[in-house]
Amino acid sequence: MTIKLALFDLDHTLLPLDSDYEWNVFTTALGWHDPVEFNRQNDSFYAQYQAGTLDIHEYVRFATAALCAQGAEKSQSAHAKFMATVVQPVIRPAALSLVQQHLTAGDAVVIVTATNEFVTRPIASAFGVTELIAVRLACDADSGWFSGEISGTPSFREGKVARVEQWLAERGLTWASVESSFYSDSMNDLPLLEKVTHPVATNPEDRLRAIALERGWRILDLF
């Protein structure tokens, strides 16, 4: 039997916000950054992401600098508050229901995001999803905590295709042996949308909506 695989982007697809951006806003409010300079750079990186010009390695170094400096205990405590005050209140029933439909049907469900694992693992759990493909953060050999560098291939743009192919190969699967769907809002995810059996433009930005209409892809507006 063909295995059904449901892939989901996270930010602006299942969540009506960008979790990495909001985490940085949240930690700025905690005093982890200089607010004026950090917000200037954060907004600049976010604009680059939307424009498709982001250097993911440069961004991750910037975005995790305070996380690396604060250490594990303080960072994990802050993230629990972030989940309670920022993420949980905006999780929409329609998004939960969509994921649950695939889980109930017995599909393999994977969240595939360009945001790092530290930020997104608890969010994936909130959706009931155990399989997460996210940017892996390398650890410092001495401290055992994050170093600010990326480990392996970042799950960003074409890297999402590579990471999903790696996930499939680890399970003895290929694209040909699965019937795959991918839900995403972003033009950055066009490589993976073009790879799957059933691309679904979900809350799509204008450029992706236009491509979906042109190609006859399903369009889903959850928000």
Buried (B, 14 or more C-beta within 10 A) or exposed (E): EEBBBBBBBBBBBBBBBBBBBBBBBBBBEEEBBEEEEBBEBBEEBBEBBBEEEBEBBEBBBBBBBBBBEBEEEEBEEBBEEBBEEBBEEEBEEEBBEBBBEBBEEEBBBBBBBBBBBBBBBBBBEBBEBEEBBBBBBEBEEEEEBBBBBBEEBBBBBBBBBBBBBEBBEEEEBEBEEBBBBBBBBBBBBBBBBEBBEBBBBBBBBEEBBEBBEEEEBEBBEBB
